[in-house]
Amino acid sequence: MDRFEDLLSEYLDGTLDAAGRAELASLIDADPARREAFVDMVREHRVLSAELGDPAGEGFTRKLMTELNKDRTQFVRAVMADLKGPGSGGTRPAPKPRRPLRPRDTGTPGWVVWTALAAGLLVIIAVLMSIVGGEEPARPDRKTVKERSKPARVEPAPAPQPEIVKEPEPPPTPRPEPAPLPKPELPKPDPLRPTPAPSVKVEPVPAPAPKPTLVEPEKAPATLAEVAKLESVDGDVGLNEAAAKPGPLTAGFILDTRTEKSAAVIRYPDGTRVDVGGLTRLQDEPTKPGRVLTLNGVLSAEVAKQPADKPMLFLTPHAEVRVLGTRLKVDSAGDSTRLDVTEGRVRLTRLKDKASVEVAAGHHAIAGSTGSMTSRLTRASSGLIALYSFKEGKGGIVHDTSRAGAPLDLKIENEAAVKWTSKGLLLGAPTMVASPGAATKIAQACRQSNEITIEVWVRPATLTPAGKDCRIVTLSADYLNQDFILGQDELKGPARSYFTRLRTTSTDLVGKPALATPDNTLALKPAHVVYTRNAAGVAALYVDGVESAHVLGAGSFTNWSEGYRLALGNEFGTDRSWLGEYQFVAIHAKALTADEVKQNFKAGAE
């Protein structure tokens, strides 16, 4: 047997004398591998001694798990100090007599016995660790340490002992269950609380608290500021997609007049009034400074004086209308926006290129896709019910642009007989330009007001037409049934003149007697011809702003037919053709004054 093993066995049994201790210490100091083996065997001996009831090992056992995690150098120093005795700086109490673990007369080496016992202890520790969920601290393999401390040799099998468990085979063969060893009685576990291992403090992991259910408080509905009042509603009008009713208007409102006859009036706190006409959409823009309305359609407004830094703005698809305080009308239709100013001054800016013009009272300007921004004298348009400006430039339809009621468009019967010019529509051969259906809106409006104005800009093509009673404008069914006629050269009337016949309850079915201008008032040049008749029965004919004839008549329009059609250039069912160029035609359900007629003459045909 190796001398180191004999000395180690006697040291572990507590029978090694001082000389043996010195010899064992010198062997250990001379060989680091033996030092490692010696320290491991001392540690395992103490643990096993405590398990087998050795009182000297109880304190060490209780601290086993802690010391296994301590600095190994510190533990080695303590063991070596114990081996070398008090003189080396360590202390070791005198061993108490105890039962020997093997017969002294057997030939089996003591280290083999201790190795077997250590293996059993490791199994027990592994079982305990698995119960508390821990892991056995890593330590050197005993077999590896022994192989490093001495040359390889074949050891005899250990004698069977009732208390000894055979050393387990190396993996992967599973270790056999160890024989039960006496264990200190452990306290019964509390069923409500797990018992941690003696040397490992296991903190109970609290169950995650359930997340509280957040109940959001009900949000109070946002209160929008009142910006204006809807003063009146007429016809089919929508407010924010619902049916409109008079009442407060909040920021961001959207107002729609859905038919030609629909209308609404908006009143602001400062007295500003906005009148919205048929087929118009108006939207408040609260995010922009000042008072801003987006417009698609037509409106008239009387705007109170506004702060210079916060003007009232009307925005259309084509232009911006900036108002500080005035009376005006904005008409956004097709590809242009028209501004008419009645009072004050307003700036019109085209959005496309930022070109602008300042428009004064009595003037208007148009922001189109092209062309110059020019302020022009505004035409009087009171009671306007039908308007034809002949700006189409092509096609077979002349559009009613009055925006009063349903449009009364006119159709060209023979497009080959006409020619579009820079000024309007030229009729070079007999044809008719007429409404496909009845001109009901004209008859109804004039019967209600008992007034009318027929206004044209025309250029005759001949001084002596082949047929008499040439029709420039007519509202009729045929040459025997007419509500009114404006024509050239009445049969048996003045030559080279304009004439008008108007049916009332005091005339016949064709409106005779006629009112005509004097001879030779007609020339082959553009002329502004206007016929007016007011509710008092006073009728007048104007040529280029000057009154040429007047008469006091009687009767009313109550016998007018709502089924008659409006026509230009001829009479229905007969040859009463007129040849020439149309530049402008308007029908008003109101009699313009002499000053208004002059104003429209100055404004021209634009």
ZAVOTI-511093 format. One record per residue (C-alpha): residue in three letters; x, y, z. Coordinates in pm, whole numbers, padded with zeros to 5 digits, always signed. Layout:
AlaXYZ;...
END
This chain:
Met+00000+00000+00000;Asp+00124+00352-00077;Arg+00265+00533+00225;Phe+00053+00844+00146;Glu-00264+00639+00160;Asp-00173+00479+00495;Leu-00097+00815+00652;Leu-00419+00965+00503;Ser-00629+00678+00639;Glu-00484+00714+00987;Tyr-00535+01092+00976;Leu-00899+01052+00885;Asp-00941+00789+01161;Gly-00786+01033+01412;Thr-00499+00794+01509;Leu-00210+00965+01328;Asp+00059+01081+01571;Ala+00271+01396+01543;Ala+00549+01223+01348;Gly+00298+01080+01103;Arg+00139+01423+01061;Ala+00477+01576+00977;Glu+00548+01300+00725;Leu+00203+01335+00563;Ala+00247+01713+00545;Ser+00582+01677+00371;Leu+00437+01435+00114;Ile+00149+01675+00043;Asp+00382+01978+00015;Ala+00598+01791-00233;Asp+00312+01690-00466;Pro+00024+01936-00558;Ala-00187+01645-00684;Arg-00171+01477-00341;Arg-00268+01809-00182;Glu-00585+01817-00397;Ala-00667+01455-00311;Phe-00600+01516+00061;Val-00830+01821+00075;Asp-01113+01641-00110;Met-01089+01338+00121;Val-01094+01554+00436;Arg-01404+01738+00310;Glu-01587+01417+00222;His-01477+01251+00551;Arg-01628+01534+00754;Val-01955+01527+00566;Leu-01982+01151+00597;Ser-01888+01161+00967;Ala-02177+01399+01034;Glu-02416+01176+00839;Leu-02305+00874+01043;Gly-02350+01059+01373;Asp-02002+01195+01443;Pro-02061+01505+01658;Ala-01735+01658+01541;Gly-01871+01700+01188;Glu-02214+01846+01259;Gly-02117+02213+01230;Phe-01933+02152+00909;Thr-02224+01964+00759;Arg-02467+02241+00834;Lys-02243+02481+00643;Leu-02166+02242+00359;Met-02359+02418+00085;Thr-02221+02752+00192;Glu-01857+02639+00212;Leu-01875+02469-00125;Asn-01935+02817-00272;Lys-01657+02979-00066;Asp-01305+03052-00184;Arg-01133+02714-00221;Thr-00796+02860-00118;Gln-00935+02955+00221;Phe-01062+02599+00279;Val-00727+02445+00173;Arg-00540+02667+00416;Ala-00767+02562+00703;Val-00716+02189+00628;Met-00339+02225+00604;Ala-00329+02423+00927;Asp-00520+02140+01095;Leu-00274+01881+00960;Lys+00040+02063+01070;Gly-00097+02136+01418;Pro-00115+02449+01632;Gly+00238+02528+01556;Ser+00149+02593+01195;Gly-00125+02838+01271;Gly-00419+02600+01276;Thr-00608+02436+01557;Arg-00764+02095+01566;Pro-00944+01962+01871;Ala-00838+01626+01997;Pro-01048+01360+01830;Lys-01299+01186+02041;Pro-01304+00812+02053;Arg-01542+00673+01795;Arg-01639+00348+01641;Pro-01389+00239+01379;Leu-01540+00215+01033;Arg-01341-00089+00926;Pro-01167-00380+01106;Arg-00802-00305+01167;Asp-00696-00653+01067;Thr-00848-00635+00713;Gly-00629-00580+00417;Thr-00863-00333+00246;Pro-00715+00021+00229;Gly-00899+00289+00429;Trp-00927+00522+00133;Val-01131+00267-00058;Val-01386+00253+00223;Trp-01406+00627+00236;Thr-01443+00647-00138;Ala-01745+00418-00130;Leu-01902+00609+00155;Ala-01842+00940-00027;Ala-02016+00806-00337;Gly-02322+00716-00130;Leu-02321+01060+00026;Leu-02310+01225-00315;Val-02620+01029-00417;Ile-02803+01145-00103;Ile-02704+01507-00164;Ala-02822+01480-00526;Val-03164+01349-00409;Leu-03197+01632-00157;Met-03099+01890-00414;Ser-03355+01757-00664;Ile-03627+01789-00397;Val-03559+02159-00336;Gly-03500+02233-00702;Gly-03130+02314-00666;Glu-02824+02177-00840;Glu-02521+02000-00685;Pro-02218+02233-00688;Ala-01952+02130-00932;Arg-01646+01961-00778;Pro-01351+01762-00907;Asp-01412+01402-01007;Arg-01262+01185-00729;Lys-01142+00927-00975;Thr-00965+01192-01179;Val-00792+01331-00868;Lys-00669+00983-00764;Glu-00542+00916-01115;Arg-00343+01238-01101;Ser-00202+01156-00754;Lys-00062+00809-00829;Pro+00019+00578-01116;Ala-00266+00375-01260;Arg-00319+00044-01086;Val-00580-00225-01054;Glu-00752-00215-00717;Pro-00911-00522-00561;Ala-01288-00523-00527;Pro-01402-00401-00185;Ala-01524-00660+00065;Pro-01901-00663+00095;Gln-02017-00458+00385;Pro-02375-00425+00502;Glu-02345-00045+00520;Ile-02146+00002+00199;Val-02298+00087-00135;Lys-02104-00025-00438;Glu-01943+00252-00637;Pro-02171+00329-00932;Glu-02061+00244-01281;Pro-01965+00545-01496;Pro-02235+00689-01722;Pro-02441+00609-01923;Thr-02523+00313-01682;Pro-02759+00458-01417;Arg-02649+00437-01059;Pro-02821+00180-00831;Glu-03043+00308-00552;Pro-02826+00347-00237;Ala-02917+00161+00082;Pro-03098+00390+00321;Leu-02864+00555+00567;Pro-02966+00698+00902;Lys-03065+01063+00855;Pro-03140+01331+01105;Glu-03511+01368+01153;Leu-03635+01656+00943;Pro-03929+01874+01050;Lys-04256+01795+00879;Pro-04316+02035+00591;Asp-04585+02294+00625;Pro-04844+02212+00356;Leu-04895+02584+00299;Arg-04527+02673+00274;Pro-04237+02475+00121;Thr-03941+02392+00352;Pro-03612+02508+00196;Ala-03291+02301+00219;Pro-03096+02374+00537;Ser-02808+02539+00352;Val-03001+02709+00069;Lys-03239+02992+00131;Val-03518+02959-00120;Glu-03734+03266-00142;Pro-04093+03182-00236;Val-04182+03333-00572;Pro-04505+03524-00532;Ala-04772+03456-00790;Pro-04809+03747-01031;Ala-05079+03978-00915;Pro-05370+03997-01158;Lys-05365+04308-01367;Pro-05635+04548-01254;Thr-05907+04608-01504;Leu-05891+04968-01604;Val-06229+05125-01647;Glu-06193+05436-01855;Pro-06419+05716-01747;Glu-06679+05811-01998;Lys-06559+06098-02209;Ala-06786+06394-02216;Pro-06887+06485-02571;Ala-06677+06765-02714;Thr-06858+07094-02711;Leu-06810+07287-03033;Ala-06821+07662-03023;Glu-07120+07833-03178;Val-07002+08056-03461;Ala-07328+08169-03623;Lys-07699+08102-03651;Leu-07897+07950-03932;Glu-08161+08221-03953;Ser-08392+08071-04215;Val-08426+07768-04441;Asp-08627+07741-04762;Gly-08666+07415-04953;Asp-08433+07115-04933;Val-08134+07226-04725;Gly-07884+06996-04549;Leu-07673+07071-04243;Asn-07389+06827-04176;Glu-07568+06565-04391;Ala-07895+06599-04194;Ala-08203+06809-04269;Ala-08129+07169-04173;Lys-08339+07359-03922;Pro-08300+07717-03800;Gly-08072+07729-03499;Pro-07707+07755-03391;Leu-07422+07668-03625;Thr-07107+07524-03468;Ala-06750+07543-03592;Gly-06688+07330-03902;Phe-07051+07322-04018;Ile-07137+07211-04373;Leu-07446+07361-04536;Asp-07597+07233-04862;Thr-07880+07386-05064;Arg-07975+07079-05263;Thr-08213+07209-05529;Glu-08234+07515-05750;Lys-08513+07655-05535;Ser-08340+07589-05202;Ala-08208+07880-04998;Ala-08070+07956-04653;Val-07966+08262-04454;Ile-07674+08263-04208;Arg-07632+08538-03949;Tyr-07308+08602-03756;Pro-07285+08774-03415;Asp-07140+09093-03567;Gly-07440+09126-03803;Thr-07275+08971-04110;Arg-07538+08805-04329;Val-07476+08533-04587;Asp-07749+08429-04833;Val-07690+08089-04991;Gly-07860+08006-05325;Gly-07963+07683-05496;Leu-07718+07394-05555;Thr-07450+07539-05327;Arg-07219+07381-05070;Leu-07074+07599-04796;Gln-06828+07478-04531;Asp-06684+07657-04228;Glu-06305+07625-04186;Pro-06233+07664-03811;Thr-05862+07580-03835;Lys-05781+07893-04036;Pro-05746+08242-03886;Gly-06040+08475-03921;Arg-06377+08378-04063;Val-06324+08140-04356;Leu-06590+07970-04571;Thr-06524+07726-04854;Leu-06774+07778-05135;Asn-06890+07575-05431;Gly-07193+07750-05575;Val-07334+08100-05532;Leu-07391+08332-05238;Ser-07454+08694-05155;Ala-07320+08856-04841;Glu-07339+09174-04638;Val-07017+09165-04436;Ala-06972+09383-04129;Lys-06636+09556-04082;Gln-06371+09293-04001;Pro-06032+09326-03826;Ala-05754+09400-04073;Asp-05557+09094-03962;Lys-05864+08865-03963;Pro-06065+08934-04278;Met-06357+08724-04393;Leu-06247+08483-04665;Phe-06451+08298-04925;Leu-06248+08017-05084;Thr-06358+07862-05414;Pro-06182+07599-05629;His-06039+07883-05837;Ala-05995+08189-05617;Glu-05981+08357-05279;Val-06218+08644-05198;Arg-06081+08861-04913;Val-06338+09088-04747;Leu-06291+09354-04480;Gly-06650+09477-04490;Thr-06882+09515-04788;Arg-07179+09383-04986;Leu-07094+09133-05253;Lys-07192+08828-05453;Val-06968+08529-05526;Asp-07054+08281-05798;Ser-06832+07974-05833;Ala-06941+07767-06130;Gly-06765+07563-06396;Asp-06402+07666-06431;Ser-06427+08023-06299;Thr-06530+08235-06002;Arg-06712+08564-06045;Leu-06713+08837-05781;Asp-06966+09122-05787;Val-06920+09405-05536;Thr-07215+09624-05443;Glu-07047+09825-05168;Gly-06689+09866-05046;Arg-06380+09707-05199;Val-06283+09339-05221;Arg-05965+09164-05338;Leu-05999+08865-05571;Thr-05694+08636-05603;Arg-05664+08353-05852;Leu-05523+08047-05678;Lys-05347+07910-05984;Asp-05092+08190-06023;Lys-05176+08429-05733;Ala-05279+08702-05980;Ser-05518+08942-05807;Val-05738+09243-05865;Glu-05917+09485-05633;Val-06283+09518-05714;Ala-06470+09836-05622;Ala-06841+09893-05571;Gly-07048+09851-05885;His-06780+09636-06048;His-06703+09269-06094;Ala-06411+09047-06185;Ile-06378+08688-06303;Ala-06103+08450-06198;Gly-06087+08196-06478;Ser-05828+07938-06566;Thr-05665+08186-06806;Gly-05691+08552-06904;Ser-05623+08876-06725;Met-05768+08966-06388;Thr-05967+09278-06466;Ser-06229+09474-06274;Arg-06530+09565-06487;Leu-06848+09755-06432;Thr-07114+09521-06298;Arg-07443+09464-06469;Ala-07767+09520-06278;Ser-07912+09175-06223;Ser-08222+09232-06011;Gly-08482+08961-06072;Leu-08257+08771-06314;Ile-08434+08449-06415;Ala-08252+08337-06734;Leu-07911+08432-06874;Tyr-07726+08333-07193;Ser-07376+08474-07248;Phe-07281+08254-07551;Lys-06935+08171-07419;Glu-06953+07800-07506;Gly-06757+07849-07829;Lys-06875+07516-07972;Gly-07148+07251-07958;Gly-07523+07250-08002;Ile-07631+07375-07656;Val-07652+07729-07522;His-07643+07715-07142;Asp-07853+07912-06896;Thr-07599+08054-06648;Ser-07837+08259-06433;Arg-07827+08003-06148;Ala-08191+08094-06084;Gly-08398+07780-06050;Ala-08346+07486-06285;Pro-08128+07579-06585;Leu-08330+07650-06900;Asp-08077+07547-07164;Leu-08143+07602-07534;Lys-08080+07357-07816;Ile-07965+07455-08168;Glu-08193+07280-08419;Asn-07951+07302-08713;Glu-07588+07340-08614;Ala-07488+07379-08979;Ala-07681+07708-08989;Val-07483+07867-08705;Lys-07125+07964-08629;Trp-06957+08024-08296;Thr-06760+08351-08293;Ser-06534+08527-08044;Lys-06834+08738-07942;Gly-07113+08484-07943;Leu-07334+08278-08177;Leu-07398+08383-08537;Leu-07714+08261-08715;Gly-07619+08266-09084;Ala-07924+08074-09211;Pro-08280+08023-09084;Thr-08290+07798-08776;Met-08419+07802-08422;Val-08244+07790-08084;Ala-08513+07682-07835;Ser-08576+07520-07498;Pro-08674+07152-07532;Gly-08943+07199-07266;Ala-09166+07467-07123;Ala-09006+07781-06980;Thr-09213+07746-06666;Lys-08976+07933-06435;Ile-09000+08249-06649;Ala-09379+08245-06664;Gln-09416+08179-06291;Ala-09166+08447-06183;Cys-09312+08718-06408;Arg-09671+08641-06313;Gln-09576+08670-05947;Ser-09397+09005-05985;Asn-09616+09139-06268;Glu-09293+09286-06409;Ile-09044+09195-06680;Thr-08722+09304-06850;Ile-08603+09157-07181;Glu-08239+09248-07245;Val-08021+09159-07547;Trp-07693+09245-07713;Val-07734+09165-08084;Arg-07583+09252-08419;Pro-07840+09228-08704;Ala-07719+09067-09030;Thr-07962+09261-09255;Leu-08164+09583-09244;Thr-08455+09445-09445;Pro-08530+09085-09353;Ala-08721+08875-09604;Gly-08998+08793-09360;Lys-09172+09039-09132;Asp-09203+09016-08756;Cys-08861+08851-08721;Arg-08824+08685-08382;Ile-08516+08781-08181;Val-08661+08639-07855;Thr-09004+08481-07801;Leu-09198+08300-07528;Ser-09477+08134-07722;Ala-09648+07827-07865;Asp-09684+07954-08224;Tyr-09735+08282-08409;Leu-10093+08310-08271;Asn-10014+08240-07902;Gln-09737+08442-07739;Asp-09663+08577-07390;Phe-09400+08817-07528;Ile-09194+08892-07841;Leu-08885+09108-07901;Gly-08823+09133-08273;Gln-08714+09334-08575;Asp-08947+09520-08817;Glu-09302+09449-08714;Leu-09545+09403-09002;Lys-09683+09744-09098;Gly-09470+09904-08828;Pro-09168+10134-08840;Ala-08892+10023-09078;Arg-08548+09925-08957;Ser-08667+09923-08599;Tyr-08709+09703-08293;Phe-09051+09620-08149;Thr-09208+09436-07852;Arg-09547+09273-07794;Leu-09652+09171-07440;Arg-09969+08986-07357;Thr-10170+09094-07054;Thr-10528+09061-06944;Ser-10593+09383-07146;Thr-10443+09268-07483;Asp-10514+08997-07735;Leu-10336+08657-07747;Val-10033+08797-07933;Gly-09990+09109-07715;Lys-10102+09377-07958;Pro-10072+09670-07981;Ala-09692+09656-08005;Leu-09439+09906-07874;Ala-09175+09994-08139;Thr-08874+10223-08176;Pro-08880+10492-08445;Asp-08773+10430-08804;Asn-08405+10378-08873;Thr-08308+10312-08511;Leu-08164+09976-08620;Ala-07814+09952-08769;Leu-07580+09671-08872;Lys-07372+09690-08557;Pro-07393+09553-08203;Ala-07683+09708-08014;His-07802+09695-07656;Val-08182+09661-07675;Val-08391+09654-07354;Tyr-08768+09632-07297;Thr-08909+09694-06946;Arg-09258+09686-06804;Asn-09327+09752-06434;Ala-09621+09656-06212;Ala-09783+09999-06272;Gly-09810+09920-06644;Val-09534+10156-06764;Ala-09342+09998-07056;Ala-09030+10135-07229;Leu-08787+10045-07508;Tyr-08418+10140-07479;Val-08150+10124-07747;Asp-07788+10166-07629;Gly-07896+10303-07292;Val-08137+10562-07429;Glu-08513+10537-07407;Ser-08660+10519-07758;Ala-09030+10456-07682;His-09264+10410-07385;Val-09632+10348-07317;Leu-09868+10312-07021;Gly-10055+09985-07041;Ala-10308+09801-06831;Gly-10376+09450-06716;Ser-10163+09184-06551;Phe-09973+08867-06645;Thr-10222+08628-06486;Asn-10322+08490-06825;Trp-09968+08381-06913;Ser-09923+08015-07001;Glu-09667+07805-06815;Gly-09646+07567-07111;Tyr-09485+07802-07363;Arg-09122+07754-07471;Leu-08844+08007-07503;Ala-08688+08046-07849;Leu-08430+08257-08034;Gly-08415+08326-08412;Asn-08760+08206-08518;Glu-09120+08128-08424;Phe-09253+07785-08348;Gly-09421+07627-08652;Thr-09372+07913-08901;Asp-09114+08122-09086;Arg-09028+08423-08870;Ser-08651+08376-08886;Trp-08402+08639-08776;Leu-08040+08643-08894;Gly-07759+08796-08696;Glu-07523+08747-08399;Tyr-07628+08690-08040;Gln-07384+08817-07779;Phe-07604+08832-07471;Val-07966+08752-07373;Ala-08120+08797-07024;Ile-08474+08778-06886;His-08555+08950-06553;Ala-08872+08908-06352;Lys-08830+09276-06256;Ala-08839+09601-06445;Leu-08492+09761-06447;Thr-08480+10134-06391;Ala-08345+10376-06652;Asp-08021+10407-06449;Glu-07982+10033-06432;Val-08034+10007-06808;Lys-07757+10264-06859;Gln-07532+10075-06618;Asn-07580+09754-06814;Phe-07512+09932-07141;Lys-07180+10059-06999;Ala-07097+09713-06871;Gly-07123+09574-07224;Ala-07200+09221-07330;Glu-06934+09056-07107;
END
